[in-house]
Amino acid sequence: MTHLLHRQIHSELPVAVGGRGVELFDSAGRIYIDACGGAAVSCLGHGHPEVLAALHAQVDKLAYAHTGFFTSEAAEALADRLAASAPGNLDHVYLVSSGSEAVEAALKMARQYFLEIGQPQRRHIIARRQSYHGNTLGALAAGGNFQRRKQFSPLLIETRHIDPCYAYRFQKAGESDADYAARAAKALEDEILELGGDTVMAFVAETVVGATAGAVPPVGDYLRRVREICDRYGVLLILDEVMCGMGRTGTLYAFEQEDIVPDLVTIAKGLGGGYQPIGAVVIGAHIFEAFRDGSGVFQHGHTYLGHPMAAAAALAVQEVIARDGLLENVLRMGDRLDAALRERLGQHPHVGDIRGRGLFRGVELVADRESKAPFNPQLKLHARLKREAMARGLMIYPTGGTIDGEQGDHVLLAPPFIVTSDVIDTIADRLSEALDAALITASV
């Protein structure tokens, strides 16, 4: 009997007892390839000696000091590194303990920014359907997944949602990428105008959509158009890179590939690689200056802000990524993963789309390729696929509700940046086997 409240109360989970590189081990001696990084978290894999050494050194020096009284060398050093590596005028950092906390803080920053500059009427948030921004109430309100939101909807702040830039589902036959990008971006402008241009404070979007829709990248110049629209109406652009950022798509920030800079960007998962809980908001200079020259206070806070252990782990992770040239490996192995998936699954009758960037790849499953019709949600194909993959020693991140929060299934893959080509091939082989087995158990 367990006294833990697990995510699934009636499930029996294996007990993880160790990990090395791309593998995790359970108490029964089984070995699993971590092809999803947990949830796009373990960017350096498991048991990296230099990160462990950094944690040992930090705990011997200082485990914790409350940020109401002290700063710490580790937190200052991490902030310096993040500010130095961030594009444009992103030059200050607010350290928290999770991606949800980062999004929550960014929303509060956006509201306070407009109070500081004398625009208190700006209060509306616009986000996108089939987005996921976290599970705290503010972040959940910004998120656009109906299934996650519905039971908590009476508690959520009002947020307007527009369609995502999701080519597989929304781009029309014969429509060019440029035309589709323009149409998808125009939905944002239309929503701003409906609400009143001077009442909208922020547009929140994942640069590459993660868990809810499965590694959906923007099309054409969609995000450049979004940036222009936000600038036109004085709306802050908040990009959520909790899952897709910190090198996962092949550049440190995913938005670097779009040739734009947001006003605020949230990061987490790959920031600390899972070695400690940590997240951050990286802040544009104009946001910081409004706080500095106004009230001098950001009216927010948590007990574990800027935790020295978490900061030390994250700093070590980022140093290893830079020193070992791992972003180049993300691009190289990302191309290999895409090719392997297309070779094994590209003609599969129940694979509708293979997409993503770098080591952030999604496979959308369909009942019929021609019509793109999803499987019956009652089949819970994604759950069957997860079980079959685990039975074959493969960890993947499958999710239901890809289309509208209830219908549609996809698989997300996000292996560690240190992955090699032979492991990529094994991932693709085992995923193909697991999918066929899951379809058999579902009587498809």
N, C-alpha and C positions, 0 to 999 in steps of 0.2 A: 504493500500500500504506500502511495506517495502522499505527502502533505503539500506538495507543490500544486498550485493551480496552473495546469498546462494549457496551452492554446486549445488543444482538443482534449476534453476531459476523458473520453473513453479510448484514447489511443495509447498504445504501449511503445514508447520511444526507446531506441537503443541508447546506451550510456556512452558518451564520448569520453575517452580516457587519454587521448594524445593525438598529436599531429606532427607531420614533418613535410615541408614543402607543399605540394599540391594534394597531399593525402591526409585523411583523418582516420583514426582507429577507434573501434568501440570495445567494450569490455568483453565481448565474446570473441575477440581477435579478428573481426572482419575489417577490411580496408576499403575505404571509399575515396574515389577521385572527387575532389571538390570542384566541380565544373561550374558552380554558381557563386563561389566565394561566400557561401552562406546566403547573403542577399546582396551580392556585389560589394562585399566588405573586405574579404581577405586578399587584398591586392598583392601582398608579399608572400602569401601562403602561410603556413603554420610553423611556429618554432624558429623563426629567423633569429640567428644568434646575436646579431648586432642590436636588434630591437630589444631582445631579452636583456642584453648587457646594459642598455640604456635605462631600462626599468629598474634593474638592480642598483645601478649607480644612483638613480633618483631617489629610490626609497631609503637608501642609506643616508642621503642628504636631507631630503624634505619630502614627506608624503602629502601633506595638506596644509594650506594656510588660507583662511577666508579672505576673499578679495575685497571685503569691506575694510580690511586692516592692512593687507599686504598685496604686492604683486610678487611674482617669482621669476627667477632667471629662465626657467624652462618656458613659461608662458610668453615672456618677452621675446625669447629667441625664436619661438614658433611664429609669433606674430610678425617679427621682422622678416622671416623667410617667406611667409605667405604674401606679405605686402610687396616684397621685392620681386616675387615671381608673378604677381597678378598683372594683367594688362591694364592699359589706360590709367584712369585716376583712382582705381581701387587701391586704397592705401592704408586702411585701418581694419582691424579684425576684432570681432566679438566672439569669444570662445565659450561654447556651451557643451552639453554632454550628449546630444543626439541630433539627428536630422529634424525631427519634429520640433525640438526646442529651437533649432536654428530658424525654421520657417516661422514659428510663433514670434520670435524676436524680430525677424525682418518685417512682419506685418505691423508690429508695434512701432518699429523705427519709421516705417512709411507714414503712419498716422502722426507720430510726434514731429516728424520733419515738417509736415504742413502746418502744424500748430506753431512751430518755431518760426516759420517764414510768413506767418500771417494769413494762411489760407485754411481756416478751421472748417470750412464747408466741405472739404474733400474727405470723403469717408468710404466711398464705394470701392469694392474689390471686384475685379473681373479675372476669372480663371477659365480653365477649359474642361469640358466633359472628358471623362476617362483619364483624368490626371490623378496622381496621388502625391500629397504633400506632407503626410504625417498623420498621427492619431491623437494628438492633443486637439482640443476643441477648435481652436483657431485654425490650425493646419488642416483639420478634417473639413472644416467649413470651406476652406479654399479648394480642397480636393474635389474632383468631379466624378467620383465613382459612386453611383447610386446605391449599390449593395452595401458599401462600407458606411454610407451616410444615413441610411433610411431610419434605423432605430434611434439614432441620436438627433434627428433633424429638429426636434423642438428646442434643442439646446444650442444650435449653431447660429452664428451670425449670418446675416444675409450676404450672399455672394452670387454674382451673376456668372453664368457659364456659357461659353460659346463652343462650337465644334473645334476639335483639335485639328492640327495639320497631319492628317492620317491618310496617306495616299492610297493604300490598299483598299480602304473602305470608302473614301470620299472623293478621290480624284475621278472625274468623269472620263469615259472612253473618248479618246482623241484629244483630250485636254492637255496642253503642254504643261510642263512643270512651272513655267513662268506664270501662265494663266491661272493655274491652280493655286500657286503661292499668293498671287494677288487677290484671288477670291477668298481664300482662307484668312488672309490678313484683314480684308475689308470687313469681315465679321466683327473684328475688334473695334474698328472705327464706328461701325453702325451701333454697337452696344454703348460706346462712349457717348455718342450723340443722343441716344435714347435716354441715357441717365442724366445727361447734361455735362458737357465737357469739363466744367470747372468743379464738378462734384466727385470725380473719379480720382482715387489716390494711387492705385497700383494695378498693374496687370502681372499676374503670377503664372509662370509656365516652366515646365521641365524642358531643358534644351533638347534632350533626347528622352522621350517618354519612357519610363521604366517599368515598374512592377505591374501597373494596371493594364497596359496595352502591349507591352513587350518590345522594348528597344525600337521605338518608332522615331526615326530621325526627321527633322524638318526638310521640306522640299524647296529647291530653288533658293530664291532670296526671301523666303517667308519671314525669317527673323530680322533681316535688315528692314523690311517693310514695317514690321511690328515696332522696331526701334524708332523709325521715322514717325509713326503714328503716335507713339507715346510722347515723343518730343513735341510734336505739333500741338498736343493738348495738355502738356505739362504733367503727364502721368508717369509715375515711377515704374521702371521695368525691373521686376524681381525674377531672376532666373534660379530655378531650383535644380542644383547639380548635386544633391545629396547622393544620388545613385550613379549618375552618369559622369560626374566630375572627378577630379584628382587623378587624371590620366587614363580613366577607363576607356575612353574613345580614341586615345592616341595622342591627345594634347592634354596638358595639365587641366585646363578648363575646356569643356566641350564647346563653349561659345567662341573660342578662338578660331574654330573652323568656319564660323559664320561672319567673321570680320565685323563684330559689334562688341560693345561693352555694356553690360547692364548697370543699373544704379546700385543694386544690391545682388549678391549671389550667395546662396546657401550651399554649404558643403558638409560632409560628414563621412560616412562609410569608409571610402578609400583614404580619407585623411589620416586616420590612425590604424587602418588595416585590421581592426578588430582587436588589437592588443590592449586597448583601453577604450571606454566609451568617450567619444569626443565628436563635436560638430562645431561649426563656425558660420558666422555671417561675415563676408568680406564686403567692405563698405566704401562707396564712392566718396571722394574728398568733399563734395558739396553737401553730402549728408552729415559727415563729421563736422564740417565747419558750421553748419546750421546749429548743431547741438552745442558746439564749443562757444560760438558767439551769441547764443541765446541763453537757455537756462543753465547750460553747463552740466547737465545731468541727463542720462538716458534712464527714464523711469521704468526700470525693469530689473530683474535679477533672480538668480537661483543660487542655492548653497554651493554647488560644485562648479561654478564658473571658473574657467581658467585653471582647472585642476592640474597641479604640477606633474603628477604621474601620467595623466593623459597627454599633457603637452609634451613631455619627454618622449613618450612613445611615438606620437605623431611626428615630432621633429626627426626622430631616427628613421621612421618610415620614409619621409620625404627626402631625407639625405641619401638613403639607399637607392630610391627610385632615380634620383638625379645622377648619382655617382656611377651606377651600373648601366645607365642608358636604357632603362626599362621601357620608356615610352616608345623607343624604336622597336623593341620586342613586341609591344602591344600592337603596333601597326603591322609588323611582319606576321605575327601569329594570328592577328585578327583576320588578315587576308587568307591565311591557311585555314582557319576555322570556317570562314565563309565558304571557301572552296570545298572543304570536307563535307559541310552540311548540304551543299548543293549537289555534290556527287552522290551522297547516300539518300538524300530526301527530296531532291529537287523535282523528281518525277513521281513522288509518292502520291497516290490518289487522295490522301487526306491531309496533305500539306499545302496550304494556300499561299503562304508568303514566307520568305526568309529575308531578314533585314537586320540593320544595325550598323554600328561603327566600331572599329577596333575590337577589343575583347568584350564587347557588349552586343550580344546577338539574340534575336528573337525568332522563333518559329511559330507561325500561326496555324492552328489545326482547324480543318473544316470538314463537314460531312460531304460536301460536294465542291470540287474545284471550280467548276464552270459557273455556278451561281454564287459561290462563296458562302453558302448557307452553313451556319454553325451546327455543331452537335446539340442534341437535346441536353439542356443543363442538368437534367435528372440523372444522366449517365455519369456525371462527375468524371469526365475523361481525364482531366488534369490530375485528379487525385489518384486515379488508377495508374497513370503514367509515372507519377512520383514513386508509388510503391514498386512498380516493375523496375524502375531505374535503381532504386535503393537495393533491390534484390540482386542487381548486377554490379553493385559496388560503384554506383554513379549518383552523385548529388546534383540535381537540377532544380530549377525554380519555376514550376508550372503553376499557372493561375487560371481560374475561370472568370467569366464576366468580362472578357476582353472587349466586347462590342458595346455593351450598355450596363455593365455591372452584374448582369445575370447570364447573358448568352455569350458564347465564344470561349475558346481555350487557346492558350499559348504557352510556350516554354521559353524561359529566359536563361541564357548562358552567360556567365561572367567569370571565367577561370582566372586564377592568379596571374599576375604579369610575368612571372617566371616560367610559365608553361612552355613546354617544348613541343616540337612537331609530332613526335611519336605519341605523346599524351593527347594531343588534339585528335589524332586519328582514332585513338581508343575511345575518346568521348563521343565522336560521331558514330562509331560502330555500336557502342552500347546504347546510345540514344535511339538509333534505328531499331535495334532489337527490342528495346523497352516499349517503343511506340507500337510495334506490331503485336507484342504481347498484350498491351493495354487494350488495343482494338479487339483482340480475340475475347478477352474477359468481358468486354462491353457488348459482345455479339455483333460487332460491326463487320 
